[in-house]
Amino acid sequence: METPTLFELNPLAEKNESDFGRLKIQTCIREMNNERMSRQSQNETQARRYAAIARLRRRRHEADEVDHEYWVRRRNNLRLLD
């Protein structure tokens, strides 16, 4: 007797009594895979959010530095004019 696989295309007629058991096992495996894929996509989404937040903080920091340099140059120029 061959070992049945979970995804046989043509189930044998003599195994009708175990179809319900196989269906339960297949459903359980599909649910576990779905849960794993969902968890994986949530982790990827969270990682993308953290990366986006880090990029925004770097840009804001760089913008603050540029703004600060602008006002330092302007203050120095005003002193030169006085």
Secondary structure, 3 states (H helix, E strand, C coil): CCCCCCCCCCCCHHHHHHHHHHHHHHHHHHHHHHHHHHHHHHHHHHHHHHHHHHHHHHHHHHHHHHHHHHHHHHHHHHHHHC
